[in-house]
Amino acid sequence: MKTYIALLRGINVSGQKKIKMVDLKTMFEDLGFYSVVTYIQSGNVLFESKQEDQEDVLSNLIKKGIEKHFGFDVPVLVLKRDILESIHTNNPFLKRLENHEIEDEKMYFTLLSGQPYPSAVEELQSNSYGEEEFVITSKVVYFFAANGYGRTKLNTNFFEKKLKCSATTRNLKTVIKLLELSSLS
């Protein structure tokens, strides 16, 4: 069996698209997944699957399950653990984090559902955004929110619109915890 991490976008935010984690866990089990574990209320689910499906197939299955069980259209991104680990270890801000030049709680990962258009990446990277910094790769936008994520205009919606692909954002603490939890299975 393979371990996967599902990241749901936009649930339990400001009272919108409310889903209890116990109900979400049950839905995943009803879909035939095993060893289902949820982490915090924002839609992080670790699970195992006997199927050797591609991540996009699993994403669509989970998305349809959520729509059927809860009545919400929720973007879902499914990753294998090694992909999330690679994203974490290849963080271009890692040295600065280790040297305490930037604050851990201001480090974010906007995970992309598809490869962004090169012209869109080029356009974004050619502009200045004050103290805020980001690096765009084929799978993630590494984002240092210098003034805090709650104050930035460079949020998930911004990157989705500019890069023309769906995305979901997690902070450094969540990424580390998901890696820890996924290594236990």
Salt bridges, closest charged atoms under 4 A:
ASP30 OD2 - HIS69 NE2 3.89
GLU52 OE1 - LYS2 NZ 3.98
GLU55 OE2 - LYS80 NZ 3.81
ASP73 OD1 - LYS63 NZ 2.40
GLU85 OE1 - ARG81 NH1 3.13
GLU101 OE1 - ARG96 NE 3.98
GLU103 OE2 - LYS106 NZ 3.27
GLU133 OE1 - ARG96 NH1 2.90
GLU160 OE1 - ARG9 NH1 2.83
GLU180 OE1 - LYS177 NZ 3.91
